[in-house]
Amino acid sequence: MTTEELNKTFEDAVDRINAHTEPFPADFLLRLYAYYKKATNNYERPSSKKPLINAFKTNALFQIKDITTDEAKETYIELVNNYFLYRK
C-alpha cells in the first residue's frame, strides 16, 4: 500500500468511527485513542478532567511508543475493520 493509499484508508477509518452513533467499549476506545494519537503525531497530554482517565490514556500511549506512524495507521485501520466486522 502506498503512503497515499494508507493515508486515505486511515482517514476513511477515522470517518467511520466518527460517524458511528452507538457507544464503543472502553478498552476499544483506549486503543483507538493511542493509535490515532501516534498516527497523527499528536503528542499533547491527555486532557480529561478525571485523572484516572488520563492515566489510562497515558498508559495506552506508553504501550505503543515504539511503533512508527505508518504502523499506527495500519493498526488503527485493522481495529476499525475488525470492530465493524465482528461487533454483531
N, C-alpha and C positions, 0 to 999 in steps of 0.2 A: 504494500500500500504506500503510495507516495505521501509526502508531507501534506500536500493539499487535500488529498482524499481523507487522510487521517483527521485533519482539522475539520473538514466538512462533516464527517461521520461523528466526531466528538460534539460539534455544535448541534447536530440533529439529536444526539442522545440527551444533551442538556435541555433542548426544547421539549423532548418527550417527557422528561422529569418535571419540568416547569408547567407543562400543560395538564399533568395528572392531578386530579382533584381529591382522590382518596388518600388517607394518611398512609405513610410508609412506616415500616418497623424501625425502631430507634437505631438498632445496630446497622441496618442498611443505610440509613441517613448519615451515620458517622463515617462509614466507608465512602459514600458518595462525597461527603464534605472533604475528606482528606485527599482523595484522588483529584477532585475538582481544584482544590487549592494548589496542589502540586502541578497539575496540568496547566494551570493558568499563571504559575509563578507568583501567586498571591501569598506573601509571607506576613500579612498583617496578623496580629494576635487575635485569637477568638474574642468575640465581643458580646457574649451572652451576659445578662445581668446576674446569672446564677454561677457562682464559682465552680460548682460540681460539673456543670455542662462544659465550662471552659476547660476543666481538667480532662474530661473525656475527649474533647476535640483536640487538645494538645497531645494527648496520648495517641490518638489516631494519626495525627501528623507525624509524630515521632516514629511510629511503626513503619512508615513508608519513606523515611528520609533518604534512603539510599537508591531510590529508583529515578529514572530520567523522566522528563516531562512527557515524552512520547509513550513511555511505559505506563505512566499515569493515565494518559488519554485512552490507551488501549484497554486498560483495566476498567476504567470508568464505563467505556462502551460495553464491555463484556458484562459488567454488573447490571447495567440498564437492560441489555438484551435478555439476560437470564431472568431478571425480575419479571419482565413482561411476558416471557415465555412460560415461566413456571408458577406464577402467582395464583393461578386458579386451581 
